[in-house]
Amino acid sequence: MAAVTNSRTFVLIPGAWLGAWSWHPVARRLREDGHQVVALTMPGLSYGDSVKGLRLADAVDFVVSEIDRRDLNDIMLVSHSWGGYPATGAALRRADRVAKVIYYSAVVPARGVGMADENAAYGEIIRASIAGTPDGTVPLAVDAIRAGLMPGEPPELQELVAGLVLPQPGAYMTEALDVPAVTEAGLSAAYLLGADDKSLARPGEEFAGRLGQEPVIVPGAHMALLSRPADIAEALLVAVA
């Protein structure tokens, strides 16, 4: 791990279908290195949560409310995958509290473009899933974990993740943000891209380009935050140094 020069405050936002648990291995290493860490689970993605009526704005509101409730300042706001949506919305609303926004193999939202519209094939699957479920959610099949999110990872880890994920509220995937890129609003940002990530809706270089940056390549595929947490924690510390 990088040597600590001063303690940072990391707020970690998970991707679709995931909860705070997906960040826990990375969070542990950041905590052990002397940093404050808050890992969040978006509304609707814990057992007992209701998904009825949830909108993308609810995820953004939740991140903002947690920042306020915990009175967090000088935040390193980190998102994974779909988590780029709530992270971007919250960062722009609490720009006075956010020191840097870090996208790790994440979507950098384009104004007016939801997750389902970033990729035509993804969009068809997402909308078919929403139409085919009674609660309008998008489930995640174990085959998608094996072949897409976690190719080449140990079967035991793939099965564990399959047992932890929950269906994603449909509007989280179809609704968009009407906001600029965080860098256009004057916030500092970085883009970390898994070297073997094949799961993003479009090439990570394109997402980084929306920030006016080249991606920093880090080890692993899309879910390396679980399989290579030490590497991802180290990359985060370098990004905020």
N, C-alpha and C positions, 0 to 999 in steps of 0.2 A: 504493500500500500504506500501511497505517497505520504511523505512526512507532513504532519499537521503544522501549519503556520498559524492558523486561527480557526476557531470552530465555525462551521457553517450550519445553516438550517435548510435541510432538504425536505421538500414536500413531494411525495411520489404518487403519481396517478397511473393506474393500470389501464391496460387495453380492454377491448371488447371481451365479454364473457368472464373476465378475470376480476379478482378482488385484491385487497391489500396484500393478501397472502402471496401473490405472485412477486411482490417486491421484497418479501421478508428476508430471503438470503442475502440480497444486496444491502438492505437496511441494517442487518446485523453487522456487516463488515464496516459500514459507515459509522455506526454507533461505536464499534470497537475502536475506531480510529479517532473518536472524540467529537463526533458531530451529532447535532440534534436531527432526528428523523421522524417524520410523520408520513405514514402510508395510509392512503384513503381507499375506501370502497364506495363506488358510486351508488346512488339510490337504485333499488331494484335488483342488486346483485349480491345480496345476502339472504340466507334462508329466513323466511318470515316477512321479507319485504313484499309490498304489493307493487306490481308493474303497471297497474291500471292508471292510465292518463299520463304516464311519465313522458316528458318532452326533453329534448336536448338541453333546453334552458334550465331544467331541474338539475342536471349534472353540473352545469356551470355555477348555478346558484349554490349548490352544495359545497363546491370547492371554495367559493368566496366566503360562505358562512363559516367554514372550518378555519380559514385564515383569520377571520375576524374573531371567532369564538376563542381561539387559542392565542390571539394577539401576536401573531407571527410577523416578523419583519426581516428585511434583508434575505428574502427567500430565494433558494435555488429550486425553481419549479420544474420538476422532471416528469415527462410523460412517455409512455410506451404505446405504440400502435395507435388505435382509435383514441387513446387518451389525449392525443394532441388537440382534440376538439375542446373538451372542458378546460384543459390547461391554457389554451389560447384565449378563450373567453374570459377565464378568471384572471389571467395575467393582465389583460387590458383594463379590466375593471379595478384591479388593485395594483396598478403600476407603481404606486408609491411604496408598496411593500415587497415588490418582486425585484431582486437584483439581477437575475438571469433566468431565462427559459431554455431548458435543454430538452430537445426532442431525441429520444432514443428509438431508432427504427419506428418512427411515428409519422402519422399524417400531419403535415403542416397545412391547415385548412386554407383553401382558396375561398374568397368571398362568395357566398351564395351556393357553394358546392358541398353537398353532404357526402358522407362516406359511400353511400350506395351509388353515387354519381361519379366517383373517382375512377371507376372501372366498369365497363358495360357488363362484363361477365359476372363480376361481383354483384352488381346491381340486380341482375336477373335472379340470382340465387337468394339475395337478401329479401327482395320483394316477394318471391315465391314462398319463402319461409314465413314471412309475416302473414301472408294470406292463408297459409296452411296451418297456423297455430291458433287455438282459441283465444289466447291472450295477446296476440299480435307481437310475439317475440321471435328472435332468431336463435334457434338452438345450434349447438356445435357438436357435430358427430365425431366419434373417436377417429374415424378414418381421416377426417380433415386435420386432426391433431397430428396423426402419424405422418401423413404425406405433405402437409402444408406448413403447419406451425413448428413442428418438431421433427423434421426428417433426420434419420440417422441417430436420434437420441435413444438411450436404452428403453426397451419396451416397458420396463417397470415405471420409469418416469413418465412416459406417455400415458400409461394407464392411470397413474396417480393424478395427473392433470385432468384427464377425462372425468375423473370422479369429483373434481373440485370446481370445474367451470359450471356456470349457470346460464340459462338463455338470456341473450341481450335484449333489452327493451327495444322494440322496433323503431320508434321515433329517434332513438339515439343514432341510428344508422341512416335514416332517410332525411333528417332535418339538417339544416346548414346554419352557419354563423354569418352574420352580416357585419364583418369586421375586417380590418386590414391585417397583414402579417405583423407580428409583434415588433419586428425590426423597423417596419415602416412607422410604427408608433414611438420609436426611439428606445425600445427595450433591447438589452443585450441578449443574444441567443447563441446557441450552438446546436449542431446536428451530428449525432452519432449514428452510424449505420453498421449493422452486423455484416461482416464480410460474406457470410453465406446466407443472408436473408433473401428468401424467394417468396415471401408471403405478403409483401406490401402491395397495395392496390396499383401503385405505379413505381417506377424506379426511385430509390431513395435519393438519388442525385437530383431528381426533379423536385422533390419535397425540399431538399436543402436549398435548391435554387430559389425557392419562394422566399427564403430568408436572405438571399443575396450571398450565399455561402457555398463552399464545397463541403461535402460530408467528411467527418473524421471516421475512418474505418476502425471498427473494434472487432474482436474475435467473436465467432459464433454465428448462429442462425437467429431466427426471430425470437425464440424464447431462451436466449442465452442468459437472461437475468435469473433463470432457474438452474441452468446447466453449467454456467460459467460465471457465477456471481462475483467472484474475486476480480475477474477481468473487467466486468461492467462497473463495479464499484471503483476500481482504479481509474477507468476511463472518465467517470463522473468527476472524480477528484482532480484529474488533470484539466478537465473542461472548466472547472471553477477556480483553478489556481490563479 
